Amino acid sequence: MPDTKATICLWFDKDAEEAARFYAATFPDSALGEIQRAPSDNPSTRQGEVLLATLTICGLPYLLLNGGPAFTHDEAYSLQIHTEDQEETDRLWNAIVGNGGQESACGWCKDKWGVSWQITPRALTHALAAGGEEAKRAFEAMMQMQKIDIAAIEAARRGD
């Protein structure tokens, strides 16, 4: 585990290692860390089963815990990934949705474990930060999308 003061912990029923491997392989600046096994039986895992998986996602430290079915993910927590272009946006969106995930609105999707992701092109962030009518047009265009279409956002920003 990285030597940081804070680490984000995500609770999984039983698929922490699978999710950690998927995230590490999918997102830039990401890597799998340690896989820790339960030293003894506990309410969520049996001795020797995966208890924790550590990794970095886009440079941030995460701990994925196999904690059992007591808690599930919801949209109140999401990971926002800033993309540089449509190719990266498409690649990440398709990796999540194509691996058993679900599309949502405005650049949001869920992976097959229920973790919410915002695949957000920097072009959208810049358009909204512009303010005024330009931002309003970009926002209204975004509200009609599932996966963000950068060309459509830029056209809306220009008023095309």
Salt bridges, closest charged atoms under 4 A:
GLU17 OE2 - ARG21 NH2 2.88
GLU18 OE2 - LYS112 NZ 2.66
GLU75 OE2 - LYS110 NZ 2.74
GLU84 OE2 - ARG122 NE 2.64
ASP90 OD1 - LYS147 NZ 3.07
GLU134 OE2 - ARG157 NE 2.22
ASP160 OD2 - ARG158 NE 2.81
